[in-house]
Amino acid sequence: MNKENENLKSKNSENKKTVENSIRRHIIFYGSVQGVGFRYHAYHKARSLGLTGWVRNLYDGTVEMEVQGTESLIDELIIHLDNQRFIRINAMDVKTIPPVSERDFYER
């Protein structure tokens, strides 16, 4: 096997490990979560933690997020959001869903 094929095989196994060791959560946030920088903070903190997924506002005033990574990093993201000055998370609906292969966190 040549060096290029070995590197490709190594990268593919790293990607599989990342998905296998990750959990994915679908979360609906209730409270004062729109118009307070929630998506901005979620986007920047998730990226800095190396999490993947997305976040978006919903028409009913809630915020929806799918986030993937280790449980401890996802918890760190939620704690960070809850500690922001204007964000008030009153409740969350959290579901664990199957991980997907993706590379980034973005706003929808």
BAKOL-460924 format. One record per residue: residue number from 1; residue in one letter; x, y negated, z negated of N, C-alpha, C in turn. Coordinates in steps of 0.05 Angstrom, whole numbers, plus 5000, padded with zeros to 4 digits. Example, Ala and Ser with C-alpha at 12.3 -4.5 7.8 and 13.67 -1.06 7.14 Angstrom:
+-----+---+------+------+------+-------+-------+-------+------+------+------+
:   k : r : n_px : n_py : n_pz : ca_px : ca_py : ca_pz : c_px : c_py : c_pz :
+-----+---+------+------+------+-------+-------+-------+------+------+------+
:   1 : A : 5264 : 5114 : 4844 :  5246 :  5090 :  4844 : 5264 : 5066 : 4844 :
:   2 : S : 5257 : 5045 : 4858 :  5273 :  5021 :  4857 : 5258 : 4999 : 4843 :
+-----+---+------+------+------+-------+-------+-------+------+------+------+
This chain:
+-----+---+------+------+------+-------+-------+-------+------+------+------+
:   k : r : n_px : n_py : n_pz : ca_px : ca_py : ca_pz : c_px : c_py : c_pz :
+-----+---+------+------+------+-------+-------+-------+------+------+------+
:   1 : M : 5017 : 5024 : 5000 :  5000 :  5000 :  5000 : 5018 : 4975 : 5000 :
:   2 : N : 5012 : 4956 : 5017 :  5029 :  4933 :  5018 : 5021 : 4913 : 4996 :
:   3 : K : 5038 : 4893 : 4992 :  5035 :  4873 :  4970 : 5008 : 4859 : 4972 :
:   4 : E : 5000 : 4851 : 4997 :  4975 :  4837 :  5001 : 4951 : 4853 : 4992 :
:   5 : N : 4951 : 4879 : 5000 :  4929 :  4897 :  4992 : 4928 : 4901 : 4962 :
:   6 : E : 4952 : 4902 : 4949 :  4953 :  4906 :  4920 : 4941 : 4881 : 4906 :
:   7 : N : 4948 : 4857 : 4916 :  4937 :  4833 :  4904 : 4907 : 4831 : 4907 :
:   8 : L : 4897 : 4839 : 4931 :  4868 :  4839 :  4935 : 4854 : 4858 : 4917 :
:   9 : K : 4865 : 4882 : 4914 :  4854 :  4902 :  4896 : 4854 : 4892 : 4867 :
:  10 : S : 4875 : 4879 : 4859 :  4877 :  4868 :  4832 : 4856 : 4847 : 4827 :
:  11 : K : 4852 : 4829 : 4847 :  4832 :  4808 :  4844 : 4804 : 4819 : 4843 :
:  12 : N : 4798 : 4839 : 4859 :  4772 :  4852 :  4859 : 4767 : 4865 : 4832 :
:  13 : S : 4787 : 4878 : 4820 :  4782 :  4891 :  4794 : 4779 : 4870 : 4773 :
:  14 : E : 4793 : 4847 : 4775 :  4790 :  4826 :  4756 : 4761 : 4815 : 4757 :
:  15 : N : 4751 : 4811 : 4781 :  4723 :  4801 :  4784 : 4703 : 4821 : 4772 :
:  16 : K : 4707 : 4846 : 4776 :  4689 :  4866 :  4765 : 4691 : 4866 : 4735 :
:  17 : K : 4715 : 4863 : 4723 :  4718 :  4861 :  4694 : 4702 : 4837 : 4684 :
:  18 : T : 4705 : 4815 : 4698 :  4691 :  4791 :  4689 : 4661 : 4795 : 4687 :
:  19 : V : 4650 : 4807 : 4707 :  4621 :  4812 :  4707 : 4614 : 4834 : 4686 :
:  20 : E : 4631 : 4855 : 4684 :  4625 :  4876 :  4665 : 4627 : 4866 : 4636 :
:  21 : N : 4645 : 4848 : 4630 :  4649 :  4839 :  4603 : 4631 : 4815 : 4596 :
:  22 : S : 4616 : 4806 : 4616 :  4599 :  4782 :  4612 : 4570 : 4790 : 4607 :
:  23 : I : 4557 : 4772 : 4594 :  4528 :  4774 :  4591 : 4516 : 4750 : 4606 :
:  24 : R : 4491 : 4751 : 4614 :  4478 :  4729 :  4627 : 4452 : 4724 : 4612 :
:  25 : R : 4448 : 4698 : 4606 :  4424 :  4691 :  4591 : 4408 : 4671 : 4608 :
:  26 : H : 4381 : 4676 : 4607 :  4363 :  4656 :  4619 : 4350 : 4642 : 4595 :
:  27 : I : 4353 : 4616 : 4594 :  4344 :  4601 :  4570 : 4327 : 4577 : 4579 :
:  28 : I : 4304 : 4574 : 4565 :  4288 :  4550 :  4568 : 4291 : 4534 : 4542 :
:  29 : F : 4299 : 4509 : 4545 :  4303 :  4491 :  4522 : 4279 : 4473 : 4519 :
:  30 : Y : 4269 : 4471 : 4495 :  4246 :  4453 :  4488 : 4256 : 4431 : 4469 :
:  31 : G : 4244 : 4408 : 4470 :  4251 :  4386 :  4453 : 4257 : 4361 : 4469 :
:  32 : S : 4275 : 4345 : 4459 :  4283 :  4321 :  4473 : 4308 : 4329 : 4490 :
:  33 : V : 4302 : 4340 : 4514 :  4323 :  4352 :  4530 : 4324 : 4340 : 4558 :
:  34 : Q : 4306 : 4322 : 4565 :  4308 :  4309 :  4592 : 4313 : 4279 : 4587 :
:  35 : G : 4329 : 4267 : 4605 :  4335 :  4239 :  4603 : 4354 : 4232 : 4580 :
:  36 : V : 4369 : 4252 : 4570 :  4387 :  4248 :  4548 : 4415 : 4259 : 4554 :
:  37 : G : 4420 : 4265 : 4579 :  4447 :  4275 :  4586 : 4451 : 4305 : 4583 :
:  38 : F : 4429 : 4320 : 4579 :  4431 :  4349 :  4575 : 4445 : 4363 : 4597 :
:  39 : R : 4437 : 4359 : 4622 :  4449 :  4373 :  4645 : 4478 : 4364 : 4648 :
:  40 : Y : 4484 : 4339 : 4645 :  4511 :  4329 :  4646 : 4529 : 4343 : 4627 :
:  41 : H : 4521 : 4344 : 4602 :  4537 :  4357 :  4581 : 4539 : 4387 : 4586 :
:  42 : A : 4517 : 4399 : 4594 :  4517 :  4428 :  4600 : 4536 : 4434 : 4622 :
:  43 : Y : 4535 : 4419 : 4643 :  4552 :  4423 :  4666 : 4582 : 4421 : 4659 :
:  44 : H : 4589 : 4400 : 4646 :  4618 :  4395 :  4640 : 4628 : 4415 : 4619 :
:  45 : K : 4613 : 4420 : 4598 :  4622 :  4439 :  4577 : 4623 : 4467 : 4588 :
:  46 : A : 4603 : 4476 : 4603 :  4603 :  4503 :  4615 : 4627 : 4507 : 4633 :
:  47 : R : 4633 : 4487 : 4649 :  4657 :  4490 :  4667 : 4683 : 4490 : 4651 :
:  48 : S : 4684 : 4474 : 4630 :  4709 :  4474 :  4614 : 4713 : 4501 : 4599 :
:  49 : L : 4691 : 4514 : 4593 :  4692 :  4540 :  4579 : 4695 : 4564 : 4599 :
:  50 : G : 4693 : 4558 : 4625 :  4696 :  4579 :  4645 : 4671 : 4595 : 4648 :
:  51 : L : 4648 : 4584 : 4640 :  4622 :  4597 :  4643 : 4612 : 4593 : 4672 :
:  52 : T : 4594 : 4610 : 4681 :  4581 :  4607 :  4707 : 4551 : 4606 : 4703 :
:  53 : G : 4537 : 4596 : 4723 :  4508 :  4594 :  4723 : 4498 : 4568 : 4733 :
:  54 : W : 4476 : 4560 : 4722 :  4463 :  4535 :  4732 : 4445 : 4523 : 4710 :
:  55 : V : 4437 : 4498 : 4714 :  4419 :  4484 :  4696 : 4401 : 4466 : 4713 :
:  56 : R : 4375 : 4463 : 4705 :  4357 :  4445 :  4719 : 4335 : 4436 : 4701 :
:  57 : N : 4324 : 4413 : 4707 :  4300 :  4402 :  4694 : 4275 : 4416 : 4706 :
:  58 : L : 4256 : 4421 : 4688 :  4230 :  4431 :  4697 : 4209 : 4409 : 4694 :
:  59 : Y : 4187 : 4412 : 4709 :  4167 :  4391 :  4710 : 4152 : 4387 : 4683 :
:  60 : D : 4153 : 4407 : 4666 :  4139 :  4405 :  4640 : 4156 : 4391 : 4618 :
:  61 : G : 4180 : 4381 : 4625 :  4196 :  4367 :  4606 : 4217 : 4385 : 4592 :
:  62 : T : 4218 : 4410 : 4600 :  4238 :  4429 :  4589 : 4262 : 4430 : 4608 :
:  63 : V : 4283 : 4444 : 4599 :  4306 :  4448 :  4616 : 4310 : 4478 : 4617 :
:  64 : E : 4315 : 4488 : 4642 :  4320 :  4516 :  4646 : 4350 : 4520 : 4653 :
:  65 : M : 4361 : 4542 : 4642 :  4389 :  4547 :  4646 : 4393 : 4577 : 4649 :
:  66 : E : 4410 : 4585 : 4668 :  4422 :  4612 :  4668 : 4451 : 4608 : 4664 :
:  67 : V : 4462 : 4622 : 4645 :  4490 :  4619 :  4638 : 4503 : 4647 : 4634 :
:  68 : Q : 4527 : 4650 : 4644 :  4540 :  4676 :  4642 : 4569 : 4673 : 4632 :
:  69 : G : 4576 : 4691 : 4614 :  4602 :  4691 :  4602 : 4601 : 4709 : 4577 :
:  70 : T : 4620 : 4705 : 4560 :  4619 :  4721 :  4535 : 4598 : 4708 : 4516 :
:  71 : E : 4588 : 4724 : 4499 :  4568 :  4714 :  4480 : 4578 : 4691 : 4463 :
:  72 : S : 4603 : 4693 : 4454 :  4614 :  4672 :  4437 : 4617 : 4645 : 4453 :
:  73 : L : 4624 : 4647 : 4479 :  4626 :  4622 :  4494 : 4599 : 4610 : 4500 :
:  74 : I : 4579 : 4627 : 4505 :  4552 :  4617 :  4510 : 4542 : 4604 : 4484 :
:  75 : D : 4547 : 4616 : 4461 :  4540 :  4604 :  4435 : 4554 : 4577 : 4432 :
:  76 : E : 4579 : 4576 : 4439 :  4594 :  4551 :  4436 : 4582 : 4529 : 4454 :
:  77 : L : 4573 : 4536 : 4478 :  4559 :  4516 :  4495 : 4534 : 4506 : 4482 :
:  78 : I : 4518 : 4524 : 4472 :  4492 :  4516 :  4459 : 4497 : 4498 : 4435 :
:  79 : I : 4516 : 4505 : 4419 :  4523 :  4489 :  4395 : 4532 : 4461 : 4404 :
:  80 : H : 4549 : 4460 : 4425 :  4558 :  4434 :  4435 : 4534 : 4417 : 4444 :
:  81 : L : 4516 : 4429 : 4459 :  4492 :  4414 :  4468 : 4475 : 4404 : 4445 :
:  82 : D : 4471 : 4421 : 4425 :  4455 :  4414 :  4402 : 4468 : 4392 : 4385 :
:  83 : N : 4494 : 4389 : 4387 :  4508 :  4369 :  4371 : 4511 : 4342 : 4385 :
:  84 : Q : 4500 : 4340 : 4409 :  4502 :  4314 :  4423 : 4482 : 4294 : 4411 :
:  85 : R : 4490 : 4270 : 4412 :  4475 :  4248 :  4397 : 4445 : 4247 : 4404 :
:  86 : F : 4438 : 4248 : 4430 :  4411 :  4243 :  4438 : 4395 : 4268 : 4444 :
:  87 : I : 4409 : 4290 : 4446 :  4396 :  4316 :  4452 : 4384 : 4328 : 4427 :
:  88 : R : 4359 : 4336 : 4428 :  4346 :  4349 :  4405 : 4333 : 4375 : 4416 :
:  89 : I : 4345 : 4397 : 4410 :  4334 :  4423 :  4417 : 4316 : 4433 : 4395 :
:  90 : N : 4290 : 4434 : 4400 :  4271 :  4443 :  4380 : 4266 : 4473 : 4380 :
:  91 : A : 4269 : 4485 : 4404 :  4265 :  4514 :  4407 : 4277 : 4523 : 4433 :
:  92 : M : 4282 : 4549 : 4435 :  4293 :  4561 :  4459 : 4279 : 4587 : 4464 :
:  93 : D : 4272 : 4593 : 4489 :  4264 :  4620 :  4497 : 4289 : 4632 : 4511 :
:  94 : V : 4299 : 4654 : 4500 :  4324 :  4666 :  4510 : 4318 : 4694 : 4518 :
:  95 : K : 4327 : 4701 : 4542 :  4325 :  4728 :  4553 : 4353 : 4736 : 4564 :
:  96 : T : 4361 : 4760 : 4558 :  4386 :  4771 :  4570 : 4378 : 4784 : 4596 :
:  97 : I : 4392 : 4776 : 4617 :  4387 :  4787 :  4644 : 4413 : 4798 : 4655 :
:  98 : P : 4411 : 4814 : 4676 :  4436 :  4826 :  4688 : 4456 : 4805 : 4698 :
:  99 : P : 4481 : 4809 : 4693 :  4501 :  4790 :  4704 : 4502 : 4792 : 4734 :
: 100 : V : 4510 : 4770 : 4746 :  4514 :  4768 :  4775 : 4542 : 4759 : 4782 :
: 101 : S : 4550 : 4763 : 4806 :  4577 :  4755 :  4814 : 4575 : 4726 : 4824 :
: 102 : E : 4587 : 4708 : 4810 :  4588 :  4680 :  4818 : 4613 : 4667 : 4807 :
: 103 : R : 4619 : 4643 : 4816 :  4645 :  4631 :  4810 : 4644 : 4605 : 4794 :
: 104 : D : 4620 : 4593 : 4792 :  4619 :  4566 :  4782 : 4593 : 4561 : 4766 :
: 105 : F : 4592 : 4538 : 4753 :  4568 :  4528 :  4740 : 4560 : 4503 : 4754 :
: 106 : Y : 4534 : 4500 : 4760 :  4525 :  4476 :  4774 : 4497 : 4467 : 4766 :
: 107 : E : 4490 : 4443 : 4774 :  4463 :  4432 :  4769 : 4447 : 4439 : 4794 :
: 108 : R : 4422 : 4447 : 4789 :  4403 :  4452 :  4811 : 4386 : 4428 : 4815 :
+-----+---+------+------+------+-------+-------+-------+------+------+------+
